[in-house]
Amino acid sequence: MTDIYDTLIIGAGPGGLSTAVYAGRAGLKTLLLEKGHAGGRINDTAEIHNYPGVPAESGEGLMQRFKQHVENFPSVEFLRATVSDIRRSGDLFEVVTWRRGSVLSHSLVLASGTRPRGSGIPAEHEFAGRGVAYCATCDGEFYRDKAIHVLGAGDQAIEEADWLTRYARKVTVIVIHEEGHLDCNRLAAEKAMRNPRIEFIWNSTLHDIQGGERVERLELQNVLTGELATIPTDGIFMFIGMVPQADFIPDWIKRDSHGYLITNVRCETSCPGVYAVGDLRNTPLRQVVTAAADGAIAATGVEHYLQEKADIATLLSADSGAMTVLFWDPYSSAQQAQLPAIEQALQAQSQVRRIDVTRHDLLFRQLELSATPALARYQNGTLLECKTIPLNTQA
């Protein structure tokens, strides 16, 4: 591909689709990459009751509405592809895909979401699809009239356990905590406790999965005594948390200790021009509504970034001559008082352009400056020096 996009979105879940809506409304030349089906993991949710304006809808149904909205904008293109790498190419970003070549873009929005956390038990992978499952909506019907187990105590585990009772004759939840303590929201916990088809095994964790062609037994370990016990089962659903799908994301984009991408209030990562939305970023709540909000914020940030990038290119063109960029904070009374004298002294040597870092901080961050006032001297677009200016003295 030879086209250069304004922005490239990786992942078509609720965060990626929301970003695409806002990018499309702004007329940005946008490419939306998705390795699977639009909607992401929320497609596996049978019922959603907490998206404002939509009292009840399936995850797949809600995501179809998102996708149809995106399709109204001719500047947005879809491409089915799996991303293998992200590289910097000058002031552009190169996204490398499996079998679909590379794509260049001025900005990126990472929306690849999460995947289920594994237990670390080797047999989990051996029995995947043969009694080990991760999606109640997808696989619940295969366990009609069976006795199954759920591992986990959070919102997903308890809500999915309740859903599975539509099919299974008994659902036993394996909980690492003491009796009565669940990590889920109060309403889900109360509903599960009242469900006659749900039972709990407390103070326990999964130690091994055993069977022949399919899962037949679970070996549990009591976390208080260390005692092992083997129990029969027709299958186990694993809901012990999620981990970010970030294997393709390079190390120059900072992450927290759990691997989630660190962002600022604009959903921008540590790399200017790269944004993260939805479950992939470090956020206290991961819901469709928060992912959609992230998309709106990120797309607005992208639009601002592209304008700043264009303004900087014009300001520091190859024929711009001697130019001094003066970074300042208009909310500082000291800078308000002293900047005119500093600017006057600088004008004797070159053109001077003030930049308010509270509104336009791209160049300031690219130069890795940390305090204002500061200056950067250029000759025909080539940086000569940059430094912080001590107040009460002239540069």
C-alpha positions in Angstrom: 0.0 0.0 0.0 1.3 3.4 -0.9 -1.4 5.6 0.6 -0.6 7.6 3.7 -3.5 7.8 6.2 -4.3 10.6 8.6 -4.9 8.0 11.3 -4.8 4.2 11.5 -7.0 2.4 14.1 -5.9 -1.1 15.2 -8.9 -3.0 16.5 -12.6 -2.6 15.7 -14.1 -3.1 19.1 -16.3 -0.4 20.7 -13.3 1.9 21.2 -11.9 1.5 17.7 -15.4 1.9 16.1 -16.1 5.0 18.2 -12.8 6.5 17.1 -13.7 5.7 13.5 -17.0 7.5 13.8 -15.4 10.7 15.1 -12.5 10.5 12.6 -15.0 10.0 9.8 -17.0 13.0 11.0 -13.8 15.1 10.9 -13.1 13.9 7.4 -9.8 12.3 8.3 -8.5 9.7 5.9 -8.8 6.7 8.2 -7.9 3.0 8.0 -9.5 0.6 10.5 -7.7 -2.7 10.8 -9.3 -5.7 12.5 -8.1 -9.3 12.5 -11.5 -10.8 13.2 -15.1 -9.5 13.2 -16.0 -5.9 14.0 -17.1 -5.6 17.6 -14.4 -7.6 19.3 -15.0 -9.6 22.5 -18.2 -7.8 23.3 -19.8 -9.8 20.5 -19.7 -12.7 22.9 -21.9 -10.9 25.4 -25.5 -12.1 25.2 -27.1 -9.1 26.9 -26.0 -5.5 27.6 -28.2 -3.4 29.9 -25.8 -0.5 30.8 -25.3 1.3 27.5 -27.2 4.7 27.7 -30.1 4.9 25.4 -30.1 1.2 24.6 -32.0 -0.5 27.5 -31.3 -4.1 26.3 -29.3 -5.4 23.4 -26.9 -8.2 22.6 -23.2 -7.3 22.3 -23.2 -8.3 18.7 -26.3 -6.2 18.0 -24.9 -3.1 19.6 -21.6 -3.5 17.7 -23.5 -3.8 14.4 -25.1 -0.4 15.1 -21.6 1.0 15.7 -20.3 -0.5 12.5 -23.2 0.8 10.5 -22.6 4.2 11.8 -18.9 4.1 10.7 -20.0 2.9 7.2 -21.7 6.3 6.7 -18.4 8.0 6.4 -16.6 7.6 3.0 -13.2 8.6 4.4 -13.0 5.5 6.6 -11.8 2.2 5.1 -11.9 -1.2 6.7 -9.2 -3.9 6.2 -9.2 -7.4 7.6 -5.6 -7.9 8.7 -3.4 -9.0 11.6 -0.8 -6.6 12.8 2.7 -8.0 13.4 4.7 -4.9 14.1 4.7 -1.1 14.5 7.7 1.0 13.4 8.6 4.6 13.2 9.4 5.8 9.7 10.6 9.5 9.9 7.6 11.4 11.2 5.2 8.7 10.2 4.2 5.3 11.7 4.5 2.1 9.7 2.2 -0.7 10.6 3.3 -4.1 9.4 0.6 -6.8 8.8 0.7 -10.5 8.0 0.2 -11.0 4.3 -1.3 -7.6 3.7 1.9 -5.6 3.5 2.7 -2.4 5.4 0.7 0.8 5.8 1.9 4.4 6.6 0.0 6.8 8.8 0.5 10.2 10.5 -1.1 8.9 13.7 -2.2 5.6 15.4 -5.0 4.6 17.6 -4.4 1.3 19.4 -7.7 -0.5 20.3 -6.7 -4.1 20.3 -8.4 -4.9 23.7 -7.7 -7.8 25.9 -7.7 -11.6 25.9 -8.5 -14.1 28.7 -5.7 -14.6 31.3 -4.5 -18.2 31.4 -4.2 -20.3 34.5 -0.7 -21.4 33.9 -1.7 -25.0 34.0 -0.3 -26.9 30.9 -3.5 -29.0 30.6 -5.6 -25.9 30.1 -4.2 -25.5 26.5 -4.4 -29.3 26.0 -8.2 -29.3 26.7 -9.1 -26.0 25.1 -12.3 -26.6 23.1 -12.6 -30.0 24.7 -14.0 -29.0 28.1 -12.1 -25.8 28.7 -14.0 -22.8 27.6 -13.8 -19.0 27.9 -17.2 -17.7 26.6 -20.5 -18.6 28.1 -22.5 -17.2 25.2 -20.5 -19.1 22.6 -20.2 -22.4 24.3 -22.9 -22.6 27.0 -25.3 -24.6 24.8 -22.8 -27.4 24.5 -23.2 -28.0 28.3 -27.0 -28.4 28.4 -27.9 -30.6 31.4 -24.3 -30.9 32.4 -22.5 -30.2 35.7 -19.8 -27.7 35.1 -17.4 -25.4 36.9 -16.5 -21.7 36.7 -13.1 -20.4 37.9 -13.1 -16.9 39.1 -14.9 -14.4 41.4 -15.1 -11.1 39.5 -18.0 -9.5 37.5 -17.4 -11.6 34.4 -17.1 -14.9 36.3 -20.3 -14.5 38.4 -22.4 -13.0 35.6 -21.3 -15.7 33.2 -22.0 -18.4 35.8 -25.5 -17.1 36.1 -25.9 -17.1 32.3 -24.7 -20.7 32.2 -27.5 -21.9 34.4 -29.8 -21.4 31.4 -28.1 -24.6 30.0 -26.3 -26.5 32.8 -28.1 -28.3 35.5 -25.5 -27.2 38.0 -22.8 -24.6 37.9 -20.1 -24.7 40.7 -18.0 -21.6 41.1 -14.4 -22.1 42.4 -13.5 -19.1 44.5 -10.1 -18.3 46.0 -11.6 -16.2 48.8 -13.2 -17.1 52.1 -16.9 -18.0 52.1 -19.3 -15.2 51.1 -16.6 -13.0 49.6 -16.8 -12.3 45.8 -15.0 -9.7 43.8 -18.0 -8.8 41.6 -20.6 -6.1 42.0 -23.1 -6.5 44.7 -26.1 -7.0 42.5 -24.4 -9.8 40.6 -23.3 -11.5 43.8 -26.8 -11.4 45.3 -28.3 -12.8 42.2 -25.8 -15.6 42.0 -26.3 -16.4 45.7 -30.1 -16.7 45.1 -29.7 -19.0 42.0 -30.5 -22.6 43.1 -28.4 -23.9 40.3 -25.2 -22.2 41.5 -23.0 -23.6 44.2 -19.6 -22.4 45.5 -16.4 -24.0 46.5 -14.5 -21.5 48.7 -10.9 -21.0 49.6 -9.8 -23.0 46.6 -7.9 -22.7 43.4 -7.4 -24.9 40.3 -4.4 -27.1 40.5 -4.8 -29.4 37.5 -7.2 -30.4 34.7 -7.5 -34.1 33.9 -9.4 -36.3 31.4 -9.2 -38.4 28.2 -10.7 -37.1 25.0 -12.4 -34.4 27.1 -12.2 -32.8 30.5 -13.4 -35.3 33.2 -11.9 -34.2 36.5 -10.5 -31.1 38.2 -7.8 -31.1 40.9 -8.4 -28.3 43.4 -6.1 -27.0 46.1 -7.4 -25.5 49.4 -5.4 -22.3 49.8 -5.6 -22.5 53.6 -4.5 -26.1 54.1 -2.7 -26.9 50.8 -4.8 -30.1 50.6 -5.6 -31.4 47.1 -9.0 -32.8 46.1 -10.2 -34.3 42.8 -13.8 -33.7 41.7 -15.7 -34.8 38.6 -16.8 -32.2 36.0 -18.2 -32.0 32.5 -16.3 -28.8 31.8 -14.7 -25.6 33.2 -15.1 -22.0 32.1 -12.1 -19.8 32.9 -12.8 -16.3 34.0 -9.7 -15.2 36.0 -9.2 -11.9 34.4 -7.9 -10.4 31.2 -4.5 -9.4 29.9 -3.8 -6.7 27.2 -3.4 -7.8 23.6 -0.2 -5.9 23.1 2.4 -8.4 21.7 2.8 -6.4 18.5 3.2 -3.0 20.3 6.8 -1.9 20.6 8.6 -1.1 23.9 8.9 2.6 23.1 5.3 2.9 24.0 5.2 2.8 27.8 3.1 0.4 29.8 2.1 -0.1 33.5 3.2 -3.0 35.6 0.3 -5.1 34.2 1.1 -4.4 30.6 -1.7 -1.9 29.9 -0.7 1.2 27.9 -0.2 4.4 29.9 -2.1 7.4 28.5 -2.8 11.0 29.5 -6.3 12.6 29.6 -6.3 12.8 25.8 -5.8 9.0 25.6 -2.3 9.7 24.1 0.5 7.3 25.0 4.1 8.2 25.8 4.7 8.6 22.0 3.2 11.7 20.5 0.7 10.8 17.8 -0.1 7.3 19.2 -3.3 6.9 21.2 -4.8 4.0 23.1 -8.5 3.4 23.8 -10.7 0.9 25.5 -9.6 -2.1 27.5 -6.0 -1.8 26.3 -5.2 1.3 28.3 -4.8 1.8 32.0 -8.2 2.7 33.1 -10.2 2.0 36.3 -13.3 0.8 34.4 -13.6 -1.3 31.2 -17.1 -1.1 29.7 -18.5 -0.4 26.2 -19.5 3.1 27.3 -16.0 4.0 28.6 -14.4 2.5 25.4 -16.8 4.6 23.3 -15.9 7.7 25.3 -12.2 6.9 24.8 -12.7 6.8 21.1 -14.3 10.2 21.0 -11.4 11.7 23.1 -8.7 10.0 21.0 -10.1 11.0 17.7 -10.4 14.6 18.9 -6.8 14.3 20.0 -5.7 13.0 16.7 -7.3 15.9 14.9 -5.5 18.3 17.2 -2.2 16.5 16.7 -2.5 16.5 12.9 -3.1 20.3 12.9 -0.2 20.9 15.3 2.0 18.7 13.2 1.1 20.7 10.1 1.6 24.0 11.9 5.1 23.0 13.0 6.1 21.9 9.5 5.1 25.3 8.2 6.8 27.2 11.0 10.1 25.3 10.7 10.2 24.8 6.9 13.5 24.5 5.1 13.4 28.2 4.1 12.2 29.6 7.5 15.6 31.2 8.3 16.6 32.0 11.8 13.7 31.1 14.1 13.3 31.0 17.9 10.3 29.3 19.4 9.4 30.6 22.8 7.4 28.2 24.9 5.3 29.8 27.7 2.5 29.3 30.2 0.0 32.2 30.1 -1.4 31.2 33.5 2.0 32.1 35.1 1.9 35.7 36.3 5.7 35.7 36.5 5.9 34.6 32.8 3.3 37.2 31.8 5.4 39.9 33.5 8.8 38.9 32.2 8.2 37.4 28.7 7.9 40.7 26.8 11.5 41.6 27.8 12.8 38.1 27.0 11.0 38.2 23.6 12.4 41.7 22.8 15.9 40.5 23.4 15.4 37.4 21.2 14.0 39.5 18.3 17.4 41.1 17.9 18.8 37.8 16.7 15.9 36.0 14.9 12.2 35.7 14.3 10.3 34.8 17.4 7.2 32.6 17.7 5.4 32.2 21.0 3.7 28.9 21.7 1.3 28.5 24.6 2.0 25.0 25.9 -1.3 24.8 27.7 -3.0 24.6 24.2 -0.2 23.4 21.9 2.5 21.2 23.5 3.5 18.9 20.7 6.8 20.5 19.8 7.5 21.1 23.5 7.1 17.4 24.2 9.0 16.3 21.2 12.0 18.4 22.4 11.6 16.7 25.9 11.4 20.0 27.6 9.9 19.9 31.1 9.4 23.5 32.3 8.5 26.9 30.9 9.6 29.4 29.8 11.9 27.6 27.4 13.2 28.3 23.9 14.3 26.4 20.9 16.6 28.0 18.2 16.4 26.8 14.6 18.1 27.7 11.3 16.0 26.7 8.3 14.2 24.1 10.3 17.3 22.6 11.8 17.5 22.6 15.6 20.5 24.4 17.0 19.7 24.4 20.8 16.8 24.2 23.2 16.8 25.1 26.9 14.8 26.3 29.8 15.0 30.1 30.5 15.5 31.0 34.1 13.1 33.8 35.1 14.6 37.2 36.1 17.3 36.8 33.4 17.1 37.3 29.6 18.2 34.5 27.2 
